[in-house]
Amino acid sequence: MTTAIIFDMDGVLVDSEPVWVKVEQEIYLQCYGVHLSDEDFKDSAGIRIDKLLTEHHHRYSLPLQDVPLRVEEIVAEVGRQIQTNPQPMPGVVELLETIQHHGLPMVVASSSPQKQITRVLDALNISHYFSHQISAEGMINGKPHPAVFLRAAEILSVNPEECIVIEDAVNGMVAAKAAQMKVIVMPAPEARQDKRFGLADIQVNGLSEVWQAIQQLK
């Protein structure tokens, strides 16, 4: 059976989740005087940026027509910061080299906009490991809906059951399981005790543990 490996990007390949939060907080404070709190980012990992900002605007009664502009500003600034100071997750190149050596196809399937995926992978110099870069941008539903992962399986011409997804977020894990795929979760340290991650097939603490987990699931 062919095994395809599908990577989420933010929090899996690149340590970018703190950058997203920081930029959103700065822009909302600057534009509206709104201090975004921890509650505003609860379970936000893996959510498409336009959906998340729409939630911010509803919560704080901000003009919904501003959302596309805020999305553009935030994506541009996050991309700039990552390109200026890219922070790959520890062990990412070693893992990608190992998977490539064993001949398993790899794609990225992310909630980030397409341009952002390209920017980040180029900044980390890892784009050549992936046959495709797939964004949930423009899809009717983003994660936790399985659409982006099902699209990845379709592009790879494999059955969903033949895919292993590497995720860091509850929303992404739910999307992968809804797609009938196996999922390895690598939560941030502060989220490792979240019992919802029990839905995953295997939970790891870092990328150095992922290849062994893949071998267990193949």
N, C-alpha and C positions, 0 to 999 in steps of 0.2 A: 504494500500500500504506500502510495506517495504521501509524504508528510510535508506540508507547507507551513512555514513559520510566518505569522503575521505580527508585526510589532506596532504597538501604540508608540507615539513619539514623546510627547511631553511627560516627564517623570519616568520614562523608561530608557530612552536613548539620550535625552538631554535633561539636565537639572533646571528646568524652566518654569515649573509651577510657581516658585517664589517670585520670579520676574513678572509673570502675569498678574499676580496679586498686587505687587508693589506698583506696577504701572497703572492698573485700574484704580487703585486708591489715590494715586497722585492726580490722575486726570479728573476723577470725579470731585476731588477736593478743589482742584483748580477751576473747573467749569461750573460747578454747582454749589460749592461749599459743603458738600456731603462727605462725611467721614464713613466710608464703608467699613463695617465691622466684621468680626469673625463669622457672625451669623450669615452675612451676605455671601460668604464663600463656602459655607457648609455644603458638602457633597457637590461642589462645583467642578471638581477635577473630571475631565473627560467630556464636559458639557460644551457644546458649540458656543463660541463667543457671542454671536448675535442673540442666542436664546438667553444666555446668562445676563447680558446687558438689558434685555427686555425685562427680565425679572427685577433688576435694579431699578429701572424706570418706573415699573408698576409700584414697587415697594415705597419709593420716595416721591411718587407723583410727579415725575419728571417727564418732559415732552417726548413722546414715543418717536416723533419724527427725527429726533436727534440721534437715534440708535445707530443708523448706518455711518454717520460721521464719527461717532465715538468708536465704533468698531474699527474703522479705517485708522484712526489715530492710535489706538491701543496696539493693533497688529503691527503698525509701522514702528512704533517705539519698542515693542518687545523684540521685533526682528533686529532693530538697530543694536539694542543692548546685547543680544545673543551673538550677533556678528562681531561686535566689539570685544566681547569677553565670553566666548563659547565655553560652556561647562558640560562636557560629556559625562554621562553617568559612569562611575568607576567600572572598568572591565568591559566597556562596550566594544572596543575594537577586537579584543581577544575573543569575545563571544562570536562576533560576526565572522571573524576569520575561521573559527572552528566550524560553524554551521556551513559556511561556504565550502570548506575543505571536505565536508561530508556530502556535499551536493544537494542540500535541501534548498528549495526556492524560498526567497524572502521578499516580503513586501512591507511597506508602511501603510497603516490605515489609521488616520488621525482625525480628530474633530477640528484641528487647526485648518485655516484656509490654505489652499493649494500653494500660493506664493510663499507662505510661511514655512510649509514643509520643505520646499526647495531651498529656501534661505538657510534653514537650520541644518539640513543634511549637508549642504555645501560648506557651511561654516565649520562643521565637525569633520569634514572630509570623509564622509561615509556613504555618500549617495550611490557610489558604484556597487555597493553590496546588494542593492535592492533592484529588482526587475521593474517594480512599479511603486509609485507614490500616490496613495488614494486619500482624498479628502472627503469629509462629510459635507463640505461646503456645497450648497445648492441642492442637497438632498432634502426631501420633504421632512424627514425625521433624522436627527442625529442620535448619538448614544444617549440613553441606554437602548434605543432601537437598534436592531441588528443590521440595518441596511448597509452600513459602510463595510462590515465584515463579510456580508453575503456578496457584495460587489467584489471584494478581494478574491473570494473563492471563484467567482465567475470569471474574473480576469485571468486567474491562474489555471482555469479549466480543471478544478478539482472539486470534489464533494466537500461540503462544510465539515463533515465528520473527519476529513483527512487534514484538517487545519489545527494548529496549535497557536493560540493567541498569547502574547506577552503583554500584560496590562499592569497598571499601578492603581487604578481607580475602581471604585464600586460600580460606577456607571458603565465603564468599559467592560468590566467582568460580566455584568448583567447582559450587556449587548452580545458578548461572545457566547455566553451560554444560551441565549435566545436564538442564536444562529446555529445551535447544535455543534459548537466547536469546543475543543478542550481549551482550558485556560490556565495559565500560570500567572499568579498575581505576585507583584513585588511592591507592596505598599510602602509609603513613606514611613520612617521609624515611628512617628507619632500616631500612625493609623494601624499599626500591626495587630493590635488587640481587638480591632473591630470584628465582631463575630460574623458580620455579613460576608467577610471573605471566606467563610467556610463553604460557600457555594463553589469556590474555585476547585480545580482538580488538585493543584499543588500550590502552596504558598512558599515563597523564598524571601530571603533578606537582601539579596543583591544579585547582580548579573553573573557573578562568579558561580552561582548555584544553578543557573538556568540550563546549561547544557546537560547536566545530570538529570534535571527534571524532564527535559525533552526526551532523553533516552528512556525514562520510565514510562512516558506516555505514548511513545511511538508504537 
